[in-house]
């Protein structure tokens, strides 16, 4: 992935291109034809394909979600709203770890769970504060 990133670090190579293997220990293309298109480390994979610009745009959703979740927690009017905000923050962090450690960008379950957490955090954060 580092070799792939080195070709075009600003804009990347784009999706649909294989990443380069420096050392090929065993050829598994007979069993897994597409293994060179998707890396196990989702963060480095997106970084190598999108470059700095693409990675920044694709990855921006995670800090935005975490910010919404923290603000939702602070603005929560009752225990349920605060628990929802804190849960959305926890789910966002778990999804970031899943994307880093494995193929989280390619897992529907990870993306659906993250989407729900993002929706909850954004909805709670957007509600007006009630002042007493």
N, C-alpha and C positions, 0 to 999 in steps of 0.2 A: 504494500500500500504506500509505503514511503517512496518507492521508485515511481509508482504511478503518479503520486502527488508532485514529484519533482519535474515532471514534464511540463505542467502548466499550473503553477501554484496559485495563481490569482483566479482564474476561471475554471480550472479543472478540465478533465477530459469529457465529462458528460456521462449520462446513463447510457447503457448499451455497449460499453467498451469493457473488455476484460482487463482485470488488473494483472500486473506483471509479477511473475514468480522469479526470484533470483536463484533459488535452489529448489529443484524439483526432486524430492526424495522418492515419491511414488506417484504414478499417474493414476488418478481416480476418475478421469474423464470417461472411462468406459461405463462406470456406474452412475456418476453424477455429471451430466453433460454441461450443466450451467454453473458449476462451482466457481469458475473464474469471474463470474459476473457479480456475485454477492459475497462479501467478506463476512466473517463472523463478528468482527468488531464493527458495529454500525457507525460509531463516531468516526473512526479512521476511514471507513468505506465512504461515507458521505463527504468527508474532507478530501479524499483523493479524487472523487468524481466531480464535486462541485467547486473545488478550490476554496479560497478564503471567502469569496463573495457568496457562492452557493451554500456553503456550510453555514455561514452567518445567517442567511435568510431562512434556511430550513431549521436551524437550531434555535432561532429566536423564540419560537413558540414555547419552549420549556422555561426560560427565565420569565417570560410574560405570564405563563400559567402560575409559576411559583409566586410572583408578585401579586397577582390577583388573589391567590389563595391566602397569602399573608394579610393582605388588606381585608379580605372577607372575614378572616378570623378576628382581626382587630375591630371591625365594624359590627360583628355579630351582636344581636340584641338579646339572644338567649343561648342556652347551652347547645341546642340542636344546630343553630347557625354556626356557632364557634366550632363545634365538632365537625360539621361539614367542611368548613374552611380548612381546618387542620388535616382532615382526611384527604382533601384535594391536594394539599401540599405533600403529604406522605405518598400519595399515589404518583404524583409528578416525579418525586425523587426515585421511587421504585422503577418507574418507566425509564428514567435516565440511566439507571444502573443496568436495566435489561437491555437497552440499546447499546450501552458500552460493552457489556459482557457477552452478548450474543446477538442474534438477528432480530432485534426488537422492532426495527423498521419494517420487517417483512412479516411480522406476526399480526394477524388481524386482532387477536385478543388484546395485545398490548396497545394497539392503536385505538380500539374501541374503549378500553378502560381509561386510557389517557383522555380521549375525547369527552367522556362523561365527567371526569375530574375537571377538565378545562371548562366545560359548560357550567358546572356547579360553581366553580370559583368565579367565573366571569359574571354569572347571574347574581351571586351574593354580593360581589364587589360593586356591581352597578346599581344596586338598590340604594335609595337615598337614606342618609343617616337620620335617625329619629333623635331629636334633642329633647331632653326633658327639663 
